[in-house]
Every structure is written in C-alpha cells, then in structure tokens.
Amino acid sequence: QQQVKQSPQSLIVQKGGISIINCAYENTAFDYFPWYQQFPGKGPALLIAIRPDVSEKKEGRFTISFNKSAKQFSLHIMDSQPGDSATYFCAARDPRSRGSSNTGKLIFGQGTTLQVKP
Amino acid sequence: DGGITQSPKYLFRKEGQNVTLSCEQNLNHDAMYWYRQDPGQGLRLIYYSQIVNDFQKGDIAEGYSVSREKKESFPLTVTSAQKNPTAFYLCASGTPMNTEAFFGQGTRLTVV
C-alpha cells in the first residue's frame, strides 16, 4: 500500500522550462512534507520542505505548492537547467512513534526522474 | 566531517550467503533507517530505529535483520531468505522530530 503517490515517473523538460512533479497522500496525520533530490550513485539530499499550515514555499527556482483539502502537494522547478537533471522524491512525515522517542518516520513517494535537455 | 558513512560502496554476494552492510553516523541522531531503492519503486523502508536497543520493521522487512547496540551504528544483514537482494541500499539518520533525513552514499549489492 503506497501511502504517498508520486507522478510522473519520468519527465523530460527543455532548458528554461518549468518542471512540475505531483504527490498525493491519504493520511491526514502527516505533518511535514519534504522533497529530496538524488543524483546518480548518490544518496538523496533535502531540497525544500513545507508544513501543512502553509500553501506555498519558495526557495530560489524551487517552489512547493500545498493543497491541504485535496491532500496534494507539488514541486515546481522554474527555469529548469541541465544541472537539475536528477531523481526527485516527495515524502511525508508520519508523526506516530513508538517507545519514548517522538521522532516519527518519513514515507517516500516512488520518485520522478527528471531530464532537462539543453 | 559530520555525516552518514556506508560501507562498502559495492558488494557482491553468492546466493545462499548472508551479508552485512555497515552504517555509521556521527550526527548524534536518535533515529536511523534502512531503505531499499529499485528502479521505478522509489525508497522502500526496510527497518527503522528510533532509539538504541529498539527497532521496528518497515514495509519490506522479510529476509533482513538489524541491530542497534550503539547510537552511532545501525548495521543491516541481508540473509539468504531474501529472494531478490540485488538492489541499492540507503541508510539514513533523522533529526529530532524527523524534519530532515540525512542519507549515506549507499551500498550497491549484487548477487552473483
């Protein structure tokens, strides 16, 4: 059962275009929504994140749009560059935890492979 | 340098053998995770530990085992019971409240 559904699986964009990746979730208990960027042969790294009380967050060319009622969030990459070519993962934090620690866990989407053509 | 160290980077295993993947962190994080990455399937959670001497199964724990004897270390053993172990394995640790996960560089395991 996939708790965070991500689309598309792959995406090809021309240099200077806008890349859009979408994610949807079902569990309303999720309380934090990060995006990770992964280059080939490397581990993912945090790119940008948003909390559900905010509808949009922008950092440079990267913007997260969050629709709480629809339980959807998306990543927009403006002026896409060849160096943005990577795999992108959305994630959601499930705050439920076990034991004395209150760290919760991150649940990832399936990933989107982005290719930006020069 | 602070971070997550996974070793080895590449690992080859014969069918029927157990193999252990190492993961060490010096970020002083309580939470640590093991994910498996296959093409088109994203990151699937194998096991996670939120505190020393405690761990929980993730979505695909069958054929894997872990231990968490020290805060810094969370080794993963891929046993012979794992039917399709060839994959890219990623270890991560989480900040308090898990607002960020820090990943290692991964171990690519191939069964020969």
Interface residues (C-beta under 8 A of the other chain):
Chain A: Q6 Q9 Y32 P34 Y36 G41 K42 G43 P44 A45 L46 A49 F89 A91 R93 P95 S97 R98 G99 S100 S101 N102 T103 G104 K105 L106 I107 F108 G109 Q110 G111
Chain B: I4 D30 A31 Y33 Y35 G40 Q41 G42 L43 L45 Y48 Q50 I51 D54 Q56 L90 A92 G94 P96 M97 N98 T99 E100 A101 F103 G104 Q105 G106
